[in-house]
């Protein structure tokens, strides 16, 4: 891994994301309909509540019990029930397909960018955009250097793009990403009018 991540504004949560590949993957999964900071802080909440982020343990937890963990105040996500199911589905995929090692998705057999994108898109809850953003995050901040990763990540792989969580390294870059997202929403809204 490369340098520490600075996504959440919480040192402990960022430290967990920096050292635990399943935490980082889970943060990306949670990144919808809540702020990026809250989404990526979610794995630390789970870790604190259950003692670890072992994919096998999460996959094997009774569904209602895991929903309770997700819903405990402050909730891990604004939709704790549906997101609990998604996190457990992701954990099962990591266990069943990757031997419980989330990092194997981007390290096993020295994959190129297109292969990592394919692997990410095969995960539950990872559509095309989420997979491309995560690939960009791996390339820009986690040291992934598989051939063609920038092309596979699309616009999210561009240097200095400030389009996504892949570009957040400090408070200033967070502001730039927010401004880019707001401009894109405004343009989309204007196009509909």
PyMOL commands that set and color helices and strands:
alter all, ss='L'
color gray80, all
select helices_A, chain A and resi 11-19+21-30+36-50+55-60+63-71+80-98+104-107+113-121+128-141+149-157+165-167+171-192
alter helices_A, ss='H'
color red, helices_A
deselect
rebuild
show_as cartoon
